Amino acid sequence: MRFVIKSSLFFLVLLFSTELFSQSTQKNVLIPYRVKDLWGLSDTLGNIKVKPIYKEIKDFTIDYKNKFASRYVVKKDAGYFVIDEKLNVLLPVEKNYDSIKLFRDDSNSFVVYKNGNAGVYSNNKEIIKCEYSSIETTKNNSYKVSKGKFEGLINSVGKIVIPVEYLKIYPSWDEEDEKNVQFVWIAKGALVKEKFLDNRIVKKDNIELLYDNVKVVEEMTFDERVDKDFENSEFLKQFDEVIENRYSDWFVVRKKDKYGIASKRKKILVELKYDAIENFGYYHGQKCFKVKLNNKYGLVTEKNELVLPCEYSEIARNGKLQKDDKYGFILMNTIYKPIETKYNSIKSTTGIEISNRWYFGLFEVTTSSGKGLVGENGVEFFKD
């Protein structure tokens, strides 16, 4: 036996989450919005809520677990500073940092840079000076720092726990160490291996399983479903070529120079009319295939339903669409239509976490006038 998860409930969960997002968070979530050369903030439908007065919004985070509290790295005249969704200044421009980077999992701490070196500004003060090559957070709220090839550890209040003189540091996975009331780190040098103790402040992800309360049902394997003489059946003899897929119940079939998809249940799933066909994952729980016709690409489901017509120059695995020299995007499990192929470039960027089940997709695009953001709902957060 093998197990499958029925997809209809997943889509209902996605639909319900989307409705909740559009109704309850539209006013709370503020997304960077560009008007010509200046940046402001808008809601998810593109209604401007903060007048464009900034020359740049370099980075931003939105924390749904904290009532969608937001952080934005902005620039007005000279330097960068950090504001929240209410325009409160959390890191003033007077600190004169060359650049600022936000932590995705700590809304009150920021990586700050001066002269190419990194430090940490947290809760209204610089707790780690800008003298390190790199800084990253650890799961017990400390900071792993490096200088050249050497690594060390600094805790959340700026105290050095492990001197920056080891080639590698990492958490201990020893069973006894995991029972320790403190967090145990291993530090390795060229000739030494030592243990250090740190405060055990472990972040709680509070992750809910995507498929909680979804029925898992048994589905028979291919060998249990079909007769042993399937390979010699009349059904297969109608095709000039059969390209077997050992790991699923469908396979590519060819008649003359046209390809389609057939099932091991002896059914034609996708009609044989395409110049080429290949697996493209799932679209709303249905198997999906990338097809080629007259040198253009499209998408079709296992029910022979057209997702995208064959009019694209390319459809990339990540969902990026191309028509001639213009680009768009398709998300395979959203209720929204594909993003139109009208941009000079497009790439997926960090989405907005709406719940444990869903990230609202955001895409960075370029037009002839500059960069901007587009939501998975197709809303453009810019005006050229």
Wavefront OBJ file of the C-alpha trace (Angstrom):
o trace
v 0.000 0.000 0.000
v 0.997 3.613 -0.419
v -0.657 6.635 1.164
v -1.967 9.779 -0.487
v -3.553 12.937 0.885
v -6.741 14.058 -0.791
v -6.169 17.529 -2.171
v -9.682 19.001 -2.125
v -9.544 19.794 1.581
v -6.142 21.421 1.155
v -7.572 23.742 -1.473
v -10.545 24.594 0.768
v -8.099 25.463 3.559
v -6.142 27.647 1.121
v -9.325 29.338 -0.076
v -10.517 29.968 3.481
v -7.108 31.340 4.502
v -7.087 33.619 1.452
v -10.529 34.993 2.284
v -9.469 35.653 5.865
v -6.342 37.389 4.614
v -8.185 39.678 2.238
v -10.820 40.573 4.827
v -8.968 40.828 8.133
v -5.416 41.860 7.272
v -5.885 44.144 4.286
v -5.621 47.230 6.486
v -2.917 45.826 8.776
v -0.378 44.669 6.195
v 1.611 47.516 4.644
v 3.725 46.779 1.579
v 6.405 49.059 0.068
v 4.839 51.063 -2.774
v 6.796 53.096 -5.334
v 5.471 56.201 -7.077
v 8.031 57.209 -9.695
v 11.278 57.696 -7.691
v 9.833 57.761 -4.156
v 8.591 55.011 -1.852
v 5.679 54.816 0.576
v 3.427 52.061 1.955
v 0.129 50.624 0.763
v -2.323 47.926 1.799
v -2.524 44.627 -0.081
v -4.917 46.090 -2.647
v -2.522 48.910 -3.537
v -4.283 51.687 -1.634
v -1.565 54.082 -0.426
v -1.525 54.461 3.362
v 1.847 56.191 3.832
v 2.690 58.955 1.386
v 5.790 58.221 -0.751
v 8.567 60.285 0.857
v 11.459 57.810 0.984
v 14.212 57.493 -1.611
v 14.524 53.777 -0.883
v 12.946 50.964 1.129
v 15.818 48.524 1.275
v 14.287 45.692 3.308
v 11.139 44.878 5.276
v 9.562 42.184 7.461
v 5.963 41.592 8.539
v 5.301 39.370 11.585
v 1.803 37.889 11.524
v 2.353 36.226 14.930
v 2.719 39.694 16.431
v -0.406 41.326 14.933
v 1.486 41.939 11.675
v 4.083 44.162 13.337
v 6.346 45.440 10.564
v 9.887 46.745 10.152
v 11.160 48.768 7.187
v 14.732 49.815 6.372
v 14.269 53.203 4.714
v 16.393 56.035 3.379
v 15.374 59.673 3.070
v 18.474 61.771 2.456
v 21.830 60.580 3.731
v 21.655 57.308 5.651
v 19.430 54.331 6.450
v 17.134 53.975 9.451
v 14.374 51.597 10.637
v 10.695 52.371 11.148
v 7.640 50.295 12.044
v 4.170 50.242 10.496
v 3.175 53.249 12.649
v 6.259 55.177 11.440
v 7.937 54.959 14.850
v 11.737 55.140 14.460
v 13.359 52.002 15.891
v 16.909 52.690 14.720
v 17.702 56.374 14.099
v 19.551 57.688 11.057
v 22.006 59.457 13.401
v 23.752 56.125 13.990
v 25.248 56.586 10.503
v 25.301 52.940 9.453
v 26.322 52.177 5.877
v 23.589 49.550 5.618
v 21.040 47.696 7.752
v 19.648 44.187 7.417
v 16.584 42.808 9.210
v 16.407 39.491 11.024
v 13.384 37.477 9.854
v 12.858 35.918 13.285
v 13.711 38.815 15.616
v 11.836 42.054 14.978
v 13.756 44.113 17.540
v 17.297 43.317 16.407
v 19.115 44.404 13.263
v 22.403 43.588 11.548
v 24.225 46.885 11.011
v 27.233 47.597 8.811
v 30.111 50.064 8.895
v 33.143 49.965 6.623
v 32.257 46.476 5.420
v 31.983 44.972 8.908
v 28.837 43.751 10.673
v 27.437 44.292 14.151
v 24.065 44.038 15.938
v 21.736 46.800 17.119
v 19.078 45.493 19.511
v 16.477 47.171 21.730
v 17.745 50.695 21.159
v 21.470 50.048 21.528
v 24.419 48.521 19.709
v 25.132 45.247 21.529
v 27.758 43.976 19.068
v 30.246 46.381 17.508
v 30.730 46.474 13.737
v 33.911 44.413 13.642
v 32.848 41.020 12.256
v 32.858 39.489 8.763
v 29.433 37.908 9.232
v 26.725 37.484 11.846
v 23.836 35.017 12.008
v 21.250 34.162 14.663
v 21.192 30.804 16.426
v 18.205 28.859 17.706
v 18.861 29.897 21.314
v 18.815 33.626 20.448
v 22.583 34.119 20.436
v 24.741 35.257 17.509
v 27.306 33.217 15.630
v 30.016 35.622 14.473
v 33.093 35.273 12.314
v 36.314 37.092 11.571
v 37.924 35.677 8.480
v 38.142 31.899 8.981
v 37.513 31.996 12.732
v 34.134 31.664 14.466
v 32.749 32.531 17.873
v 29.510 33.108 19.789
v 28.007 36.204 21.402
v 24.782 36.001 23.432
v 21.672 38.156 23.147
v 22.984 40.845 25.502
v 26.364 41.166 23.796
v 28.488 38.932 26.070
v 31.149 36.773 24.383
v 30.354 33.118 25.090
v 32.898 31.546 22.716
v 35.978 33.559 21.722
v 36.370 34.138 17.978
v 39.327 31.794 17.634
v 37.839 28.465 16.512
v 37.540 27.037 13.002
v 33.984 25.787 13.565
v 31.290 26.023 16.242
v 28.014 24.110 16.338
v 25.353 22.856 18.797
v 26.035 19.537 20.500
v 23.778 16.646 19.542
v 24.984 14.446 22.401
v 22.049 12.969 24.360
v 23.492 13.971 27.724
v 24.223 17.502 26.494
v 20.611 17.878 25.331
v 19.472 17.149 28.875
v 21.643 19.973 30.195
v 19.713 22.945 31.594
v 22.042 25.136 29.522
v 22.658 25.082 25.781
v 25.839 23.155 24.902
v 28.077 24.274 22.033
v 31.022 22.478 20.451
v 34.005 24.587 19.357
v 36.663 22.968 17.168
v 40.106 24.312 16.402
v 42.987 22.768 14.488
v 44.044 20.680 17.494
v 41.305 21.206 20.071
v 37.639 20.428 20.620
v 35.926 22.137 23.544
v 32.451 22.549 25.007
v 30.860 25.867 26.000
v 27.599 26.591 27.824
v 25.071 29.213 26.763
v 21.600 30.208 27.935
v 18.905 27.817 26.742
v 16.467 30.229 25.089
v 15.005 28.123 22.351
v 12.657 29.777 19.867
v 9.248 28.179 19.546
v 8.168 27.982 15.931
v 4.591 27.003 16.843
v 4.355 25.256 13.529
v 1.065 23.592 12.672
v 1.166 20.767 10.187
v -0.264 21.742 6.837
v -2.251 18.531 6.726
v -3.647 18.548 10.273
v -7.119 17.002 10.269
v -6.770 15.979 6.622
v -7.863 12.422 5.980
v -5.081 10.101 4.872
v -6.488 7.288 2.792
v -4.970 4.130 1.464
v -4.531 3.812 -2.270
v -3.630 0.570 -3.966
v -0.357 0.309 -5.855
v -0.162 -0.194 -9.594
v 0.530 -3.914 -9.174
v -2.646 -4.266 -7.102
v -4.773 -2.267 -9.530
v -4.117 -3.768 -12.915
v -3.852 -7.160 -14.518
v -0.432 -8.766 -14.820
v -0.788 -8.843 -18.599
v -1.165 -5.067 -18.824
v 2.066 -4.650 -20.789
v 0.638 -6.847 -23.520
v -2.853 -5.333 -23.482
v -4.697 -4.040 -26.540
v -4.761 -0.613 -24.931
v -0.991 -0.207 -25.323
v -0.882 -1.555 -28.847
v -2.600 1.563 -30.200
v 0.499 3.673 -29.466
v 3.709 3.866 -31.482
v 5.736 4.490 -28.322
v 5.115 4.138 -24.586
v 7.498 5.849 -22.193
v 6.849 4.085 -18.905
v 6.904 5.917 -15.586
v 7.773 3.331 -12.940
v 6.997 5.630 -10.047
v 3.445 6.694 -10.912
v 0.280 5.496 -12.605
v 0.664 7.631 -15.733
v 3.040 7.496 -18.694
v 3.834 9.408 -21.863
v 2.478 7.931 -25.086
v 3.130 8.785 -28.743
v 1.207 8.331 -31.994
v 3.228 9.367 -35.039
v 4.749 12.688 -33.948
v 2.179 13.652 -31.281
v 2.400 13.021 -27.529
v -0.105 12.689 -24.709
v -0.565 11.062 -21.305
v -2.213 7.725 -20.578
v -3.043 5.980 -17.307
v -2.202 2.494 -16.166
v -5.928 2.202 -15.629
v -6.107 2.077 -19.450
v -7.411 5.609 -19.966
v -6.077 8.515 -22.025
v -5.647 11.468 -19.667
v -4.194 14.102 -21.999
v -5.057 13.859 -25.668
v -2.249 13.094 -28.112
v -1.928 16.474 -29.850
v 1.322 17.924 -28.511
v 4.843 18.039 -29.943
v 6.317 17.306 -26.493
v 5.046 16.717 -22.958
v 6.595 16.400 -19.497
v 5.603 16.238 -15.852
v 5.143 19.639 -14.149
v 4.071 18.681 -10.623
v 0.588 19.513 -9.367
v -1.969 22.248 -9.992
v -4.572 22.475 -7.220
v -4.019 18.809 -6.410
v -4.217 17.566 -9.986
v -1.244 16.226 -11.884
v -0.023 18.884 -14.284
v 1.985 18.614 -17.487
v 4.035 21.071 -19.497
v 3.154 20.728 -23.164
v 4.677 22.077 -26.355
v 2.746 22.961 -29.511
v 4.063 24.882 -32.513
v 7.192 25.822 -30.582
v 5.213 27.383 -27.705
v 4.581 26.030 -24.201
v 1.483 25.649 -22.037
v 0.190 23.662 -19.040
v -2.561 21.039 -18.943
v -3.962 18.891 -16.090
v -4.525 15.144 -15.919
v -8.198 15.873 -16.721
v -7.112 17.424 -20.018
v -8.045 20.875 -18.705
v -5.927 23.770 -19.983
v -4.185 25.751 -17.241
v -2.123 27.903 -19.607
v -2.542 28.007 -23.399
v 0.437 27.146 -25.583
v 1.595 30.724 -26.141
v 4.673 31.024 -23.909
v 8.303 31.050 -25.023
v 9.217 29.243 -21.803
v 7.644 28.026 -18.564
v 10.308 27.461 -15.913
v 10.083 24.878 -13.135
v 9.749 27.612 -10.508
v 6.699 29.063 -12.300
v 8.410 31.883 -14.172
v 6.656 32.607 -17.464
v 8.174 34.150 -20.583
v 6.571 35.602 -23.695
v 9.251 36.864 -26.046
v 11.205 39.348 -23.860
v 8.521 39.846 -21.174
v 8.058 37.878 -17.950
v 5.285 36.831 -15.571
v 4.681 34.080 -13.009
v 2.280 31.282 -12.113
v 1.767 29.900 -8.600
v 0.388 26.390 -8.748
v -1.758 26.505 -5.598
v -3.187 30.003 -5.430
v -6.744 31.086 -6.191
v -5.401 34.040 -8.171
v -4.719 34.196 -11.885
v -1.132 34.008 -13.182
v 0.838 37.254 -13.086
v 0.801 38.760 -16.561
v 3.880 38.467 -18.770
v 4.527 42.196 -19.127
v 7.631 42.886 -17.049
v 11.258 43.272 -18.107
v 12.242 40.885 -15.309
v 10.569 39.075 -12.430
v 11.804 37.088 -9.449
v 10.196 35.679 -6.347
v 11.086 37.493 -3.132
v 10.325 36.833 0.530
v 6.557 36.516 0.880
v 4.367 37.676 3.743
v 3.539 34.977 6.283
v -0.220 35.147 6.749
v -0.606 31.964 8.784
v 1.242 28.723 9.458
v -0.369 27.458 6.262
v 0.205 30.266 3.820
v 2.671 32.857 2.589
v 1.281 35.651 0.415
v 3.620 35.637 -2.584
v 5.528 38.779 -3.513
v 7.566 39.315 -6.671
v 10.189 41.904 -7.511
v 9.719 43.157 -11.057
v 11.385 45.734 -13.262
v 9.781 48.041 -15.780
v 11.285 50.740 -17.965
v 10.944 53.106 -14.976
v 12.553 50.953 -12.281
v 11.864 48.260 -9.689
v 8.605 47.468 -7.937
v 6.653 44.739 -6.172
v 3.732 42.679 -7.459
v 1.557 40.509 -5.213
v 0.341 37.034 -6.089
v -3.085 38.697 -6.378
v -1.719 40.637 -9.357
v -1.727 44.001 -7.572
v 1.169 46.270 -8.613
v 2.707 48.102 -5.682
v 4.130 50.855 -7.851
v 3.072 53.589 -10.220
v 5.490 54.634 -12.954
l 1 2 3 4 5 6 7 8 9 10 11 12 13 14 15 16 17 18 19 20 21 22 23 24 25 26 27 28 29 30 31 32 33 34 35 36 37 38 39 40 41 42 43 44 45 46 47 48 49 50 51 52 53 54 55 56 57 58 59 60 61 62 63 64 65 66 67 68 69 70 71 72 73 74 75 76 77 78 79 80 81 82 83 84 85 86 87 88 89 90 91 92 93 94 95 96 97 98 99 100 101 102 103 104 105 106 107 108 109 110 111 112 113 114 115 116 117 118 119 120 121 122 123 124 125 126 127 128 129 130 131 132 133 134 135 136 137 138 139 140 141 142 143 144 145 146 147 148 149 150 151 152 153 154 155 156 157 158 159 160 161 162 163 164 165 166 167 168 169 170 171 172 173 174 175 176 177 178 179 180 181 182 183 184 185 186 187 188 189 190 191 192 193 194 195 196 197 198 199 200 201 202 203 204 205 206 207 208 209 210 211 212 213 214 215 216 217 218 219 220 221 222 223 224 225 226 227 228 229 230 231 232 233 234 235 236 237 238 239 240 241 242 243 244 245 246 247 248 249 250 251 252 253 254 255 256 257 258 259 260 261 262 263 264 265 266 267 268 269 270 271 272 273 274 275 276 277 278 279 280 281 282 283 284 285 286 287 288 289 290 291 292 293 294 295 296 297 298 299 300 301 302 303 304 305 306 307 308 309 310 311 312 313 314 315 316 317 318 319 320 321 322 323 324 325 326 327 328 329 330 331 332 333 334 335 336 337 338 339 340 341 342 343 344 345 346 347 348 349 350 351 352 353 354 355 356 357 358 359 360 361 362 363 364 365 366 367 368 369 370 371 372 373 374 375 376 377 378 379 380 381 382 383 384
